[in-house]
Amino acid sequence: MDAAVNVNVAGAGPAGLAAALAAADAGAGVVVYERRPGVGGRFHGDFQGLENWSTGQDVLDELAALGIEPDFDLASVRELLLFDPDGRERLCRSARPLFYLLRRGPGGGTLDDALLRQVRRRDVALRFRATVDLPACGGIDATGPRGADIIALGYVFETDMADGAYAAVSDALACRGYAYLLVNGGRGTLASCLFGGFEDRAAYLQRCEDFFRRRAGLRMHCPRRYGGVGVACPVQSARRGRVLLAGEAAGFQDALFGFGIRYALLSGAFAGRCFATGRLEAYDDHWRRRFGGMLSSAFFNRRLYEWGGHWAYRYLVWRVSRARDPRRWLRRFYGPSRPKAWAAGWLQREKESP
Ligand SMILES: Cc1cc2nc3c(=O)[nH]c(=O)nc-3n(C[C@H](O)[C@H](O)[C@H](O)COP(=O)(O)OP(=O)(O)OC[C@H]3O[C@@H](n4cnc5c(N)ncnc54)[C@H](O)[C@@H]3O)c2cc1C
């Protein structure tokens, strides 16, 4: 291993910290630059889901194989109560976790804090309130979304409700998206995840709050408003000369429902390893092989979902809840497919053309 290799990483989100871990484990010297004063500054202690349906292998095992330990607060979610646009309830139940609930933001127990602690155990230099000129010196760009195809806003709160996970699909609650309520251990997160209608976001959130009060017995104590954005249009190549793009900086995001954490961690780890071993040209192959087809399918599924409107939402809720193994059904729905890849490429070119 060439110990003289130095890897500059811009951004200390999941992608940047996973890149730092992988590069350090491959023997490189690593410097992480984060423009905020600490990690997780984009988030507010809100619950997010680490999806566990897109592979047969459990996501935690996949991450462990990449050197990422799940030493953050984590809860398995095997049951999700879904509401279709007519307000009909459908229970989606899985023998294995559908997703893992984790918290994002600064502070103990969050994903961001755990990754930071893991990075600190390696010999990685961290520079907060700092940026780096990557085009000049080369490195990994993990600076997160540049734009807003998706807006999520909601409340984090304390509650005496029992643990539970709820999601509702309806254009009345979240334009072309979905609303969710996640409760665990006396904390909760309520959000409307919008793929359009951004100017009416306050009204969507109010309707979500009313809906979950009626349908799930929502009780919020000390609610704090929060929000954030995401992009969902992957690049064709995630290499710009001596710069590798990872995570949402590359548009690596689940365009259907916005589950981007897993892609951020995987792409960060791949980029870190490729950079540290001087194999920058291998990076595109690596991510395309692992999840390129899934990104295309999600991009296509999103268009299908939008075209179908409430009909498509109803079908999805019904189909996933009646599947004997919902993870398996979702895996097929999200899985690589030649026709979907072809259609997604065409739709993406349409979207990008002036
Ligand atoms: C409200 C909300 C809810 C979400 N819920 C889920 C969910 O349930 N499940 C899921 O899988 N995904 C979810 N996502 C998406 C997920 O959080 C992101 O896909 C993921 O955080 C992307 O990681 P990243 O490392 O690419 O970018 P980020 O997490 O955005 O990290 C980028 C970092 O780079 C820093 N930075 C930016 N510019 C510079 C610069 N020039 N120099 C140095 N540093 C810089 C930023 O400060 C930030 O710390 C959600 C997103 C939002 C906003």
PDBQT file of the ligand as one rigid body, heavy atoms in Angstrom, charges set to zero:
ROOT
HETATM    1  C1  LIG A 401     -35.741  15.715   6.238  1.00  0.00    +0.000 C 
HETATM    2  C2  LIG A 401     -35.069  14.578   5.539  1.00  0.00    +0.000 A 
HETATM    3  C3  LIG A 401     -35.461  13.273   5.829  1.00  0.00    +0.000 A 
HETATM    4  C4  LIG A 401     -34.807  12.210   5.204  1.00  0.00    +0.000 A 
HETATM    5  N1  LIG A 401     -35.193  10.930   5.516  1.00  0.00    +0.000 NA
HETATM    6  C5  LIG A 401     -34.497   9.889   5.018  1.00  0.00    +0.000 A 
HETATM    7  C6  LIG A 401     -34.806   8.558   5.385  1.00  0.00    +0.000 A 
HETATM    8  O1  LIG A 401     -35.739   8.305   6.155  1.00  0.00    +0.000 OA
HETATM    9  N2  LIG A 401     -34.044   7.549   4.875  1.00  0.00    +0.000 N 
HETATM   10  C7  LIG A 401     -33.008   7.784   4.027  1.00  0.00    +0.000 A 
HETATM   11  O2  LIG A 401     -32.339   6.823   3.600  1.00  0.00    +0.000 OA
HETATM   12  N3  LIG A 401     -32.705   9.032   3.624  1.00  0.00    +0.000 NA
HETATM   13  C8  LIG A 401     -33.405  10.090   4.116  1.00  0.00    +0.000 A 
HETATM   14  N4  LIG A 401     -33.084  11.351   3.736  1.00  0.00    +0.000 N 
HETATM   15  C9  LIG A 401     -31.983  11.540   2.791  1.00  0.00    +0.000 C 
HETATM   16  C10 LIG A 401     -30.620  11.374   3.470  1.00  0.00    +0.000 C 
HETATM   17  O3  LIG A 401     -30.604  12.095   4.666  1.00  0.00    +0.000 OA
HETATM   18  C11 LIG A 401     -29.519  11.847   2.527  1.00  0.00    +0.000 C 
HETATM   19  O4  LIG A 401     -29.637  11.129   1.319  1.00  0.00    +0.000 OA
HETATM   20  C12 LIG A 401     -28.119  11.662   3.102  1.00  0.00    +0.000 C 
HETATM   21  O5  LIG A 401     -27.924  12.430   4.264  1.00  0.00    +0.000 OA
HETATM   22  C13 LIG A 401     -27.091  12.076   2.046  1.00  0.00    +0.000 C 
HETATM   23  O6  LIG A 401     -25.812  11.987   2.620  1.00  0.00    +0.000 OA
HETATM   24  P1  LIG A 401     -24.598  12.809   2.003  1.00  0.00    +0.000 P 
HETATM   25  O7  LIG A 401     -23.422  12.485   2.840  1.00  0.00    +0.000 OA
HETATM   26  O8  LIG A 401     -24.517  12.597   0.548  1.00  0.00    +0.000 OA
HETATM   27  O9  LIG A 401     -24.996  14.356   2.187  1.00  0.00    +0.000 OA
HETATM   28  P2  LIG A 401     -25.275  15.204   3.500  1.00  0.00    +0.000 P 
HETATM   29  O10 LIG A 401     -25.853  14.364   4.573  1.00  0.00    +0.000 OA
HETATM   30  O11 LIG A 401     -26.026  16.400   3.048  1.00  0.00    +0.000 OA
HETATM   31  O12 LIG A 401     -23.843  15.688   3.980  1.00  0.00    +0.000 OA
HETATM   32  C14 LIG A 401     -23.132  16.653   3.245  1.00  0.00    +0.000 C 
HETATM   33  C15 LIG A 401     -22.213  17.408   4.187  1.00  0.00    +0.000 C 
HETATM   34  O13 LIG A 401     -21.361  18.251   3.411  1.00  0.00    +0.000 OA
HETATM   35  C16 LIG A 401     -21.270  19.529   4.046  1.00  0.00    +0.000 C 
HETATM   36  N5  LIG A 401     -20.897  20.492   3.024  1.00  0.00    +0.000 N 
HETATM   37  C17 LIG A 401     -21.697  21.045   2.083  1.00  0.00    +0.000 A 
HETATM   38  N6  LIG A 401     -20.949  21.834   1.259  1.00  0.00    +0.000 NA
HETATM   39  C18 LIG A 401     -19.664  21.763   1.702  1.00  0.00    +0.000 A 
HETATM   40  C19 LIG A 401     -18.431  22.333   1.251  1.00  0.00    +0.000 A 
HETATM   41  N7  LIG A 401     -18.372  23.110   0.178  1.00  0.00    +0.000 N 
HETATM   42  N8  LIG A 401     -17.302  22.013   1.920  1.00  0.00    +0.000 NA
HETATM   43  C20 LIG A 401     -17.339  21.199   3.014  1.00  0.00    +0.000 A 
HETATM   44  N9  LIG A 401     -18.481  20.641   3.492  1.00  0.00    +0.000 NA
HETATM   45  C21 LIG A 401     -19.622  20.906   2.832  1.00  0.00    +0.000 A 
HETATM   46  C22 LIG A 401     -22.644  19.722   4.647  1.00  0.00    +0.000 C 
HETATM   47  O14 LIG A 401     -22.590  20.681   5.698  1.00  0.00    +0.000 OA
HETATM   48  C23 LIG A 401     -22.974  18.320   5.148  1.00  0.00    +0.000 C 
HETATM   49  O15 LIG A 401     -22.502  18.096   6.460  1.00  0.00    +0.000 OA
HETATM   50  C24 LIG A 401     -33.747  12.439   4.296  1.00  0.00    +0.000 A 
HETATM   51  C25 LIG A 401     -33.381  13.753   3.992  1.00  0.00    +0.000 A 
HETATM   52  C26 LIG A 401     -34.034  14.812   4.591  1.00  0.00    +0.000 A 
HETATM   53  C27 LIG A 401     -33.612  16.217   4.260  1.00  0.00    +0.000 C 
ENDROOT
TORSDOF 0
